[in-house]
Amino acid sequence: MSRLLTASDLKDQKLVDELKVRIERETSCRCLLDEMLSKHTSWRVGGPARLYAYPSSESALNRLIQFCNSVGLAFFTIGYGTNLLVSDDGFAGCVIDLAEGAREIVVDGESLTAGGGAWLGEVVRIAAENGLSGMEKLAGIPGGVGGGMSMNAGAFGMAISDRLIDVTVVGSDGVSVRLEKDQIGFGYRSAPAFVGKTITRANFLMLKRRKSQVIRAVEDTITDRFRRNVMTLPSAGSVFKNPVGGFSAKMVEAVGGKGMKEGGVEVSLLHANFIVNTGSGSSADVVRLIRRLRGLVHDQFGVLLEMEVRTLGFKGSLFEDN
Ligand SMILES: Cc1cc2nc3c(=O)[nH]c(=O)nc-3n(C[C@H](O)[C@H](O)[C@H](O)COP(=O)(O)OP(=O)(O)OC[C@H]3O[C@@H](n4cnc5c(N)ncnc54)[C@H](O)[C@@H]3O)c2cc1C
């Protein structure tokens, strides 16, 4: 692999123009320049990705990753950006978006296969329409199948990995491999085996139930979710993971976090683990508020909260000045 191109290398417009042309020609991925990631994150914050590519198939993705390696271009796979904090400086590399190439959802008996770029809500809906149970409690979780897998997203005691059989991933070398569920090491909002890999497909074995029963369970979940969560203002869902034996939201509330503001963002009054963008918030505002809350919780409870939200484009730790 070549030396990794730095942010300063990628300031060279001629080089970046050339990379875009080569990506389109050699990998057949549509490629954008300086695409604002605030358009691709549910927080509506984040600077530009120097290159932003849409593979239209798995083989295009294989070629794209191999190309990035061959020229030393850092890459990052984004889903729907609903659990992602991107720096205001953006990302000096190539963001890979599967939204145009891996969205198929196929049902065959009790088996359900979904592309990594499929919208999770659509998967839950199609499962319900086919009387397939096992994802009802995931209804209303925004984001895609790849993002959900990478996060092991879940709610109300159910996780996306519960009914999983296997997944297809493209490794950091650009080669596709299949991983069985027990090779992934799923944990609470974690899936270690996916680090550096791009998930292109997931196979689930669902449980056949009465269609009306599954649809009703999905509707109940959505009603419950709207009652508990903050679904109207831009956010990334829960910011912190729950520490062992505790609840981040309760801790943040106990330190007076609810309603706390930094610039254009504030802690939701409805859910203390949500930071909402009230319109003009920046990524730097979110970081300042996260640090403040984490410090207050540490001072009062002696617990250092861990981030549930993933980050992109920051130098070093989010919790220290760099
Ligand atoms: C209002 C709201 C409510 C939420 N409620 C919940 C909830 O109840 N439960 C819950 O678990 N989460 C919840 N979330 C968080 C979020 O919806 C989930 O984590 C979701 O699964 C993220 O999917 P995404 O496609 O948006 O991923 P992104 O945010 O785009 O990415 C998240 C991570 O997944 C990786 N990733 C994305 N796609 C792929 C891929 N194809 N291959 C490999 N890696 C990939 C990214 O690199 C990144 O590390 C909520 C968010 C919001 C905004």
The ligand as an SDF file (V2000), in Angstrom:
LIG
                    3D

 53 58  0  0  0  0  0  0  0  0999 V2000
  -33.7090    9.7440   16.5410 C   0  0  0  0  0  0  0  0  0  0  0  0
  -32.7500    8.5940   16.6330 C   0  0  0  0  0  0  0  0  0  0  0  0
  -33.0940    7.4700   17.3650 C   0  0  0  0  0  0  0  0  0  0  0  0
  -32.1980    6.3900   17.4640 C   0  0  0  0  0  0  0  0  0  0  0  0
  -32.5780    5.2910   18.1820 N   0  0  0  0  0  0  0  0  0  0  0  0
  -31.7250    4.2380   18.2500 C   0  0  0  0  0  0  0  0  0  0  0  0
  -32.0970    3.0620   18.9810 C   0  0  0  0  0  0  0  0  0  0  0  0
  -33.1820    2.9560   19.5350 O   0  0  0  0  0  0  0  0  0  0  0  0
  -31.2190    2.0420   19.0340 N   0  0  0  0  0  0  0  0  0  0  0  0
  -30.0060    2.0930   18.4210 C   0  0  0  0  0  0  0  0  0  0  0  0
  -29.2460    1.1150   18.5030 O   0  0  0  0  0  0  0  0  0  0  0  0
  -29.6250    3.2020   17.7310 N   0  0  0  0  0  0  0  0  0  0  0  0
  -30.4490    4.2580   17.6260 C   0  0  0  0  0  0  0  0  0  0  0  0
  -30.0650    5.3670   16.9330 N   0  0  0  0  0  0  0  0  0  0  0  0
  -28.7260    5.4320   16.3330 C   0  0  0  0  0  0  0  0  0  0  0  0
  -28.6600    4.9750   14.8690 C   0  0  0  0  0  0  0  0  0  0  0  0
  -29.9150    5.0790   14.2700 O   0  0  0  0  0  0  0  0  0  0  0  0
  -28.1740    3.5310   14.7380 C   0  0  0  0  0  0  0  0  0  0  0  0
  -26.9170    3.3610   15.3350 O   0  0  0  0  0  0  0  0  0  0  0  0
  -28.0910    3.1050   13.2720 C   0  0  0  0  0  0  0  0  0  0  0  0
  -28.0050    1.7220   13.2240 O   0  0  0  0  0  0  0  0  0  0  0  0
  -26.9220    3.7220   12.4980 C   0  0  0  0  0  0  0  0  0  0  0  0
  -27.0890    3.3850   11.1350 O   0  0  0  0  0  0  0  0  0  0  0  0
  -26.5470    4.3440    9.9780 P   0  0  0  0  0  0  0  0  0  0  0  0
  -26.7760    3.6440    8.6950 O   0  0  0  0  0  0  0  0  0  0  0  0
  -27.1110    5.6940   10.0850 O   0  0  0  0  0  0  0  0  0  0  0  0
  -24.9790    4.3530   10.3170 O   0  0  0  0  0  0  0  0  0  0  0  0
  -23.9780    5.5920   10.2890 P   0  0  0  0  0  0  0  0  0  0  0  0
  -24.3710    6.5660   11.3400 O   0  0  0  0  0  0  0  0  0  0  0  0
  -23.8270    6.1150    8.9230 O   0  0  0  0  0  0  0  0  0  0  0  0
  -22.6250    4.8880   10.7260 O   0  0  0  0  0  0  0  0  0  0  0  0
  -22.4820    4.3640   12.0310 C   0  0  0  0  0  0  0  0  0  0  0  0
  -21.2930    3.4010   12.0010 C   0  0  0  0  0  0  0  0  0  0  0  0
  -21.6180    2.3080   11.1550 O   0  0  0  0  0  0  0  0  0  0  0  0
  -20.6250    2.1680   10.1430 C   0  0  0  0  0  0  0  0  0  0  0  0
  -21.2620    1.7150    8.9140 N   0  0  0  0  0  0  0  0  0  0  0  0
  -22.3400    2.2350    8.2880 C   0  0  0  0  0  0  0  0  0  0  0  0
  -22.6530    1.5060    7.2040 N   0  0  0  0  0  0  0  0  0  0  0  0
  -21.7340    0.5190    7.1480 C   0  0  0  0  0  0  0  0  0  0  0  0
  -21.5140   -0.5620    6.2430 C   0  0  0  0  0  0  0  0  0  0  0  0
  -22.2910   -0.7990    5.1750 N   0  0  0  0  0  0  0  0  0  0  0  0
  -20.4630   -1.3820    6.4970 N   0  0  0  0  0  0  0  0  0  0  0  0
  -19.6520   -1.2110    7.5710 C   0  0  0  0  0  0  0  0  0  0  0  0
  -19.8180   -0.1980    8.4500 N   0  0  0  0  0  0  0  0  0  0  0  0
  -20.8540    0.6440    8.2340 C   0  0  0  0  0  0  0  0  0  0  0  0
  -19.9980    3.5440    9.9830 C   0  0  0  0  0  0  0  0  0  0  0  0
  -18.6860    3.4320    9.4580 O   0  0  0  0  0  0  0  0  0  0  0  0
  -20.0190    4.0450   11.4150 C   0  0  0  0  0  0  0  0  0  0  0  0
  -18.9120    3.5370   12.1300 O   0  0  0  0  0  0  0  0  0  0  0  0
  -30.9440    6.4600   16.8140 C   0  0  0  0  0  0  0  0  0  0  0  0
  -30.6060    7.5970   16.0610 C   0  0  0  0  0  0  0  0  0  0  0  0
  -31.5000    8.6560   15.9600 C   0  0  0  0  0  0  0  0  0  0  0  0
  -31.1300    9.8420   15.1380 C   0  0  0  0  0  0  0  0  0  0  0  0
  1  2  1  0
  2  3  1  0
  2 52  2  0
  3  4  2  0
  4  5  1  0
  4 50  1  0
  5  6  2  0
  6  7  1  0
  6 13  1  0
  7  8  2  0
  7  9  1  0
  9 10  1  0
 10 11  2  0
 10 12  1  0
 12 13  2  0
 13 14  1  0
 14 15  1  0
 14 50  1  0
 15 16  1  0
 16 17  1  0
 16 18  1  0
 18 19  1  0
 18 20  1  0
 20 21  1  0
 20 22  1  0
 22 23  1  0
 23 24  1  0
 24 25  2  0
 24 26  1  0
 24 27  1  0
 27 28  1  0
 28 29  2  0
 28 30  1  0
 28 31  1  0
 31 32  1  0
 32 33  1  0
 33 34  1  0
 33 48  1  0
 34 35  1  0
 35 36  1  0
 35 46  1  0
 36 37  1  0
 36 45  1  0
 37 38  2  0
 38 39  1  0
 39 40  1  0
 39 45  2  0
 40 41  1  0
 40 42  2  0
 42 43  1  0
 43 44  2  0
 44 45  1  0
 46 47  1  0
 46 48  1  0
 48 49  1  0
 50 51  2  0
 51 52  1  0
 52 53  1  0
M  END
$$$$
